[in-house]
């Protein structure tokens, strides 16, 4: 048997349906268990029905979709025929029979009324109104009616204004003001006072006073900036002095260390000389004789000593030349730096003179040391010559051994002396290198300090320039805001004054004459100007301006008043 079939007979279909339904109930009882009897199925899971989609499209095309719907039919489609067709379409069903379920399926009809539209009530009423034909007479009647209504409304508004004005006059004369009215009156007085102050600011005297106040503020700000710059310069000078003190202390420490090294070297040399003298005294006590066969060797020794002496003299001259060259290079470097740094030439000159003096003293000490060494060598040579003369007169083997030992000891001392000279030369070169390095570092520090100072001055200038620009912009912005406020206050006050002057002009003309009024106004104006001057001076004093500028402003104000009178 196929899984599904279509049956048209009622009896046969009923029997089959009953059999299948019982079978389906049995199958459901076997394979299906009810979870919840109140459960429902969301039809949106299978897609919205076509009628809902069509209705949604029509509703989206309308401005107000929430009004009750009205169905409009075409003349060739009557409502009864449409309803019959709808019922006929509903009866077209088929039964779908499966192995465990029988369902009735509705076959959608393809001949639905495509010309039917759905309109809202508001849309329908608008269409009816637009469908009416308006004649010229009707249009004229509507225009006259609108003009009449407008005239009636204007007349009623004027009557209400007159009544309110009368009521307001009666209330202001007789009744006591309420809180709101009192607050409104105070606000009006405040606005009036502000307007009067703005009018006073337009007076020539007040303008001159404002200019004096502005000049005083500018002078105070400028003095403050000058004091701040002087303080910065003072701090920079103190920092330079502190760095100079540190460099001077470092230089003195280096000199002290060098002096200690020289002192230790002299002590070691004195100890060596004492040891030599002790050995000489000991050799004097012994028999120091030398054989005749050693005469040639002694001559060779003398020649070698003379050659070494010449080499020492040449080395010393070369050393002196190198020192002179180094001093010349240092002097040239100092001269070049002096030309480049004219602002520090005095300090550099003193520093260079100190270095030259130190080098000169050191050279003098070295010359004295060399002279002392030469004297010691001469004494040694004389002693050797004397010993050699003594040795020439001696002939025993013990004297020969003693002379050989003495010669070897002299050579050892000579080698030790040369080694010490080399070490001393190396130390001297290192010291001079350290001095050059320290001077280079000092020059770099000075250049860096000058660059830092230039950067600070540039930043200070930019900061002052930016601050002045901001002050100018703030003044312009405040002036614009003040001008707008003045215009607004003046407009409000003029409006209020116009309204009140129209009510009081009749009463004031009866009591005041023009001359008295002018005199009174002049007196009041002078009082207000004096009050404004005092107020502005008080505000200037409260702003923290020094008293000397306040005194200058007061004197100028007095002079302006005397010149005005």
C-alpha positions in Angstrom: 0.0 0.0 0.0 1.4 3.4 -0.9 2.3 5.8 1.9 -0.3 8.4 0.9 -3.5 8.5 -1.3 -6.4 10.9 -2.2 -10.0 9.7 -1.6 -13.1 11.5 -2.8 -15.9 9.2 -1.3 -17.2 10.2 2.1 -18.1 6.7 3.3 -15.0 5.0 2.1 -12.9 7.8 3.3 -14.6 7.8 6.7 -14.0 4.1 7.2 -10.5 4.3 6.1 -10.0 7.4 8.2 -11.4 5.7 11.3 -9.3 2.7 10.7 -6.2 4.7 10.1 -7.0 7.0 13.0 -7.4 4.1 15.4 -4.2 2.7 14.0 -2.5 6.0 14.5 -3.8 6.2 18.0 -2.4 2.8 18.7 0.9 3.7 17.1 1.0 7.0 19.1 0.3 5.1 22.2 3.2 2.8 21.4 5.7 5.4 20.1 4.6 8.8 21.5 4.3 10.1 25.0 2.6 13.4 25.9 4.9 15.8 27.6 2.5 18.8 28.1 -1.1 19.2 27.0 -0.8 23.0 27.0 2.1 23.1 24.6 1.6 25.1 21.4 3.5 25.3 18.1 4.9 28.5 16.8 3.7 28.9 13.3 6.5 31.3 12.5 8.9 28.4 12.6 7.4 27.2 9.3 7.2 30.7 7.7 4.5 33.3 7.9 1.2 32.7 6.0 0.8 34.5 2.8 -2.2 36.5 4.0 -0.2 37.9 6.9 2.6 38.9 4.5 0.1 40.7 2.2 -1.5 42.4 5.1 1.9 43.6 6.4 2.8 44.9 3.0 -0.4 46.9 2.8 0.0 48.2 6.4 3.6 49.3 5.7 2.4 51.3 2.7 0.1 53.4 5.0 1.1 56.2 7.3 -1.2 55.2 10.2 -1.6 51.4 10.3 -3.5 51.0 13.6 -6.9 52.3 12.4 -9.8 49.9 11.8 -9.7 48.4 8.3 -12.3 49.0 5.6 -12.5 46.6 2.6 -13.3 48.2 -0.7 -14.5 46.1 -3.6 -14.6 46.8 -7.3 -18.0 47.3 -9.0 -17.7 43.9 -10.8 -16.9 42.1 -7.6 -19.9 42.0 -5.1 -19.3 41.1 -1.5 -21.6 38.1 -1.7 -19.7 36.6 -4.6 -16.4 37.3 -2.9 -17.6 35.6 0.2 -18.9 32.6 -1.8 -15.6 32.3 -3.5 -13.8 32.5 -0.1 -16.1 29.7 1.2 -15.6 27.7 -1.9 -11.9 28.0 -1.6 -12.0 26.9 2.0 -13.8 23.6 1.1 -11.1 22.5 -1.3 -9.2 20.1 1.0 -7.5 16.8 0.6 -6.6 14.2 3.2 -3.1 13.1 3.5 -2.8 9.5 4.9 0.5 8.3 6.1 1.5 5.2 8.1 0.7 6.7 11.4 -1.2 9.9 10.8 -4.2 11.3 8.7 -4.1 15.0 8.0 -6.4 17.4 6.1 -4.5 19.7 3.8 -6.1 23.0 2.4 -5.2 23.6 -1.3 -4.6 27.3 -1.9 -6.6 28.7 -4.8 -4.8 30.6 -7.6 -7.8 32.8 -8.5 -7.9 35.1 -5.4 -9.1 38.6 -5.9 -5.9 40.6 -6.9 -7.8 43.9 -7.4 -9.0 44.2 -3.8 -7.2 46.8 -1.6 -7.4 47.5 2.1 -7.7 51.1 3.3 -7.6 52.6 6.9 -10.5 54.6 8.1 -8.5 57.9 8.1 -7.3 57.2 4.6 -10.9 56.5 3.5 -12.2 59.8 5.1 -9.4 61.8 3.5 -10.3 60.4 0.1 -13.9 61.3 0.6 -13.0 64.8 1.5 -10.8 65.2 -1.5 -13.5 63.8 -3.7 -15.8 66.7 -2.8 -15.9 69.5 -5.4 -15.3 73.0 -3.8 -16.9 75.8 -5.8 -15.8 79.5 -5.9 -18.7 80.4 -3.7 -17.8 77.8 -1.1 -14.1 79.0 -1.2 -15.2 82.6 -0.7 -17.5 81.7 2.1 -14.7 79.8 3.9 -12.3 82.8 3.4 -14.8 85.2 4.9 -15.5 82.8 7.8 -11.7 82.5 8.5 -11.2 86.3 8.4 -14.2 86.9 10.7 -12.8 84.3 13.2 -9.4 86.0 13.0 -10.9 89.5 13.6 -13.0 88.2 16.5 -9.9 86.6 18.0 -7.9 89.8 17.7 -10.7 91.9 19.2 -11.0 89.5 22.1 -7.2 89.6 22.6 -7.2 93.4 22.6 -10.0 93.5 25.1 -8.2 91.0 27.4 -5.0 93.1 27.1 -6.9 96.3 28.1 -8.5 94.5 31.0 -5.2 93.0 32.1 -3.5 96.4 31.8 -6.2 98.1 34.0 -6.0 95.3 36.4 -2.2 95.6 36.5 -2.4 99.3 37.1 -5.0 98.9 39.9 -3.0 96.1 41.5 0.3 98.0 41.4 -1.3 101.1 42.9 -3.4 99.4 45.6 -2.5 95.8 46.1 0.6 94.4 47.8 3.1 92.6 45.5 3.3 88.8 45.7 6.5 86.9 46.0 6.7 86.2 42.2 6.0 89.9 41.5 8.6 91.0 44.1 11.1 88.6 42.5 10.3 89.9 39.1 10.7 93.5 40.4 14.1 92.7 41.9 15.2 91.1 38.6 14.0 94.1 36.7 16.0 96.4 39.1 19.1 94.2 38.7 18.7 94.4 34.9 18.2 98.2 35.2 21.3 98.5 37.4 23.4 96.5 34.9 22.1 98.6 32.0 23.0 101.7 33.9 26.5 100.4 34.6 26.9 99.5 30.9 25.8 103.1 30.0 28.2 104.4 32.5 31.0 102.4 30.9 30.3 104.3 27.6 31.1 107.6 29.3 34.4 109.2 28.4 35.6 109.4 32.0 34.8 105.7 32.6 36.5 104.8 29.4 39.6 106.7 30.5 39.4 105.0 33.9 39.0 101.6 32.2 42.1 102.4 30.2 44.1 103.4 33.3 43.0 100.2 35.0 44.0 98.1 32.0 47.4 99.8 31.9 47.8 99.2 35.6 47.0 95.5 35.2 49.4 95.2 32.3 52.2 96.9 34.2 51.6 94.6 37.2 51.7 91.5 35.0 54.9 92.8 33.3 56.6 93.5 36.6 55.6 90.0 37.8 57.1 88.5 34.6 60.3 90.6 35.1 60.6 89.4 38.7 60.1 85.8 37.6 62.7 86.1 34.9 65.2 87.7 37.4 64.5 84.8 39.7 65.3 82.3 37.0 68.5 84.1 36.1 69.5 84.1 39.8 68.9 80.4 40.0 71.0 79.8 36.8 73.9 81.9 38.3 73.7 79.9 41.5 73.8 76.7 39.6 76.8 77.9 37.6 78.6 78.9 40.8 77.8 75.5 42.3 79.2 73.7 39.2 82.3 75.9 39.3 82.8 75.0 43.0 82.5 71.3 42.2 85.0 71.6 39.4 87.4 73.6 41.6 87.2 71.0 44.3 87.8 68.2 41.8 90.9 70.1 40.5 92.2 70.7 44.0 91.8 67.0 44.8 93.7 66.0 41.6 96.5 68.4 42.6 96.6 67.0 46.1 96.7 63.4 44.9 99.6 64.4 42.5 101.5 66.1 45.3 101.1 63.0 47.5 102.4 60.8 44.6 105.4 63.1 44.1 106.1 63.1 47.8 106.0 59.3 48.0 108.3 59.1 44.9 110.8 61.5 46.6 110.7 59.5 49.8 111.4 56.3 47.7 114.3 58.1 46.0 115.7 59.3 49.3 115.5 55.7 50.6 117.3 54.5 47.5 120.0 57.2 47.9 120.4 56.3 51.6 120.8 52.6 50.6 123.4 53.6 48.0 125.3 55.7 50.5 125.2 52.7 53.0 126.5 50.4 50.3 129.3 53.0 49.4 130.2 53.2 53.1 130.3 49.5 53.3 132.4 49.2 50.2 134.7 51.9 51.6 135.3 49.6 54.6 136.1 46.7 52.3 138.9 46.3 50.0 137.9 47.5 46.6 140.6 46.6 44.1 140.5 46.0 40.5 143.0 44.2 38.2 144.8 45.9 35.4 143.2 43.5 32.9 139.9 45.1 33.7 141.1 48.5 32.5 139.8 48.0 29.0 136.5 46.8 30.3 136.3 49.9 32.5 137.0 52.0 29.5 134.2 50.3 27.6 132.0 50.8 30.6 132.8 54.5 30.7 132.0 54.7 27.0 128.7 52.9 27.5 127.9 55.2 30.4 128.7 58.2 28.3 126.6 56.9 25.5 123.7 56.2 27.9 124.2 59.7 29.3 124.0 61.2 25.8 120.8 59.1 25.2 119.4 60.3 28.5 120.2 63.9 27.5 118.6 63.3 24.1 115.5 61.6 25.7 115.2 64.5 28.1 115.4 67.0 25.3 112.8 65.0 23.4 110.7 64.9 26.5 111.1 68.6 27.0 110.2 69.2 23.3 107.1 67.0 23.6 106.1 68.8 26.8 106.6 72.1 25.0 104.6 70.9 22.1 101.8 69.7 24.4 101.9 73.1 26.1 101.8 74.8 22.8 98.8 72.6 21.7 97.1 73.3 25.0 97.7 77.0 24.6 96.4 76.9 21.0 93.3 75.0 22.2 92.8 77.5 24.9 93.2 80.4 22.5 90.6 78.8 20.1 88.1 78.2 22.9 88.7 81.7 24.1 87.9 83.1 20.6 84.7 80.9 20.4 83.5 81.7 24.0 84.0 85.4 24.3 81.5 85.6 27.2 83.7 83.2 29.2 87.1 84.4 28.1 88.1 85.8 31.5 87.3 82.7 33.4 88.9 80.5 30.7 92.0 82.7 30.8 92.3 82.4 34.5 91.8 78.6 34.3 94.4 78.4 31.5 96.9 80.5 33.5 96.4 78.2 36.5 97.0 75.1 34.3 100.1 76.8 32.8 101.3 77.7 36.3 100.8 74.2 37.5 102.6 72.8 34.5 105.4 75.3 35.0 105.7 74.4 38.6 105.7 70.7 37.7 108.3 71.3 35.0 110.4 73.2 37.6 110.0 70.3 40.0 111.0 67.9 37.2 114.0 70.1 36.3 115.1 70.2 39.9 114.6 66.5 40.1 116.6 65.9 36.9 119.4 68.2 38.3 119.4 66.3 41.5 119.6 63.0 39.6 122.4 64.4 37.5 124.2 65.5 40.6 123.7 62.0 42.1 125.0 60.5 38.9 128.0 62.8 38.9 128.8 61.8 42.5 128.4 58.2 41.5 130.7 58.6 38.6 133.2 60.4 40.7 133.0 57.7 43.3 133.3 55.1 40.6 136.4 56.9 39.2 137.9 57.1 42.7 137.2 53.5 43.3 138.6 52.7 39.9 141.8 54.6 40.9 141.9 52.6 44.1 141.2 49.5 42.1 144.1 50.3 39.8 146.4 50.2 42.8 145.0 46.9 44.1 145.9 43.5 42.8 144.4 40.8 44.9 141.5 38.5 43.9 139.2 39.6 46.7 139.3 43.2 45.6 138.5 42.1 42.0 135.4 40.2 43.3 134.4 43.2 45.3 134.8 45.5 42.4 132.8 43.2 40.2 130.0 43.1 42.8 130.1 46.8 43.1 129.9 47.2 39.3 127.0 44.8 39.1 125.2 46.6 42.0 125.8 49.9 40.1 124.3 48.4 37.0 121.3 47.0 38.9 120.8 50.4 40.5 121.1 52.0 37.0 118.5 49.6 35.6 116.2 50.2 38.6 116.6 54.0 38.1 115.7 53.6 34.4 112.7 51.5 35.3 111.5 54.1 37.8 112.1 56.8 35.2 109.9 54.9 32.7 107.2 54.4 35.3 107.3 58.1 36.2 107.1 59.1 32.5 104.1 56.8 32.1 102.4 58.2 35.2 103.1 61.7 33.9 101.6 60.9 30.5 98.5 59.5 32.2 98.2 62.6 34.4 98.4 64.9 31.4 95.9 62.7 29.6 93.5 62.9 32.6 94.0 66.7 32.6 93.1 66.9 28.9 90.1 64.6 29.4 88.9 66.7 32.4 89.3 69.9 30.4 87.4 68.4 27.4 84.6 67.3 29.8 84.5 70.7 31.4 84.2 72.3 28.0 81.4 69.9 27.0 79.6 70.6 30.3 79.9 74.4 29.6 78.5 74.0 26.1 75.7 71.8 27.4 74.9 74.3 30.1 74.8 77.1 27.5 72.5 75.0 25.3 70.3 74.3 28.3 70.2 77.9 29.2 69.4 78.9 25.6 66.6 76.3 25.5 65.2 77.6 28.8 65.2 81.2 27.5 63.5 80.1 24.3 60.9 78.1 26.2 60.4 81.1 28.5 60.0 83.4 25.6 57.5 81.1 23.9 55.6 80.7 27.2 55.4 84.4 27.7 54.4 84.9 24.0 51.7 82.2 24.3 50.5 83.7 27.6 50.2 87.2 26.0 48.3 85.8 23.0 46.0 83.9 25.4 45.4 87.1 27.3 44.7 89.0 24.1 42.3 86.3 22.9 40.6 86.2 26.4 40.3 90.0 26.4 38.8 90.0 22.9 36.4 87.2 23.8 35.4 88.9 27.0 34.9 92.1 25.2 32.7 90.4 22.6 30.7 88.6 25.3 30.4 91.9 27.3 29.2 93.7 24.1 26.6 91.1 23.4 25.4 91.1 27.1 25.3 94.9 26.9 23.3 94.8 23.8 20.9 92.3 25.3 20.6 94.2 28.6 20.1 97.4 26.7 17.4 95.9 24.6 15.6 94.5 27.5 15.9 97.7 29.5 14.8 99.8 26.6 11.8 97.6 26.2 10.9 97.9 29.9 11.6 101.6 30.0 9.5 102.2 26.9 6.6 100.4 28.5 6.9 102.2 31.8 7.6 105.6 30.4 4.4 105.5 28.4 2.5 105.0 31.7 4.3 107.6 33.8 5.1 110.4 31.3 1.9 112.2 32.1 2.5 112.2 35.9 6.2 113.2 35.7 5.6 116.2 33.3 3.3 117.8 35.9 5.9 117.9 38.7 9.3 118.4 37.1 10.6 121.2 34.9 13.2 120.7 32.2 15.9 122.7 33.9 15.5 121.0 37.3 15.4 117.6 35.7 18.6 118.3 33.7 20.4 119.6 36.8 19.2 116.6 38.8 20.2 114.2 36.1 23.7 115.8 35.9 24.0 115.5 39.7 22.9 111.9 39.6 25.2 111.2 36.7 28.2 112.7 38.6 27.2 110.6 41.7 26.9 107.5 39.5 30.2 108.2 37.8 31.9 108.7 41.2 30.3 105.5 42.5 31.4 103.6 39.3 35.0 104.9 39.8 35.0 103.9 43.5 33.5 100.5 42.5 36.1 99.9 39.8 39.0 100.9 42.1 37.6 98.6 44.8 37.4 95.7 42.3 41.0 96.5 41.2 42.1 96.4 44.9 40.3 93.2 45.5 42.0 91.7 42.4 45.4 92.0 44.2 47.0 94.9 42.3 49.8 96.5 44.3 49.1 99.7 46.1 51.6 101.8 44.1 49.6 101.1 40.9 46.3 101.9 42.7 47.8 105.2 43.9 48.9 106.1 40.3 45.4 105.3 39.0 43.7 107.3 41.8 46.0 110.3 41.1 45.2 110.1 37.4 41.5 109.8 38.1 41.7 113.0 40.2 43.6 114.8 37.5 41.0 113.7 34.9 38.2 115.0 37.2 39.9 118.3 37.6 40.5 118.7 33.9 36.9 117.7 33.2 35.6 120.4 35.5 
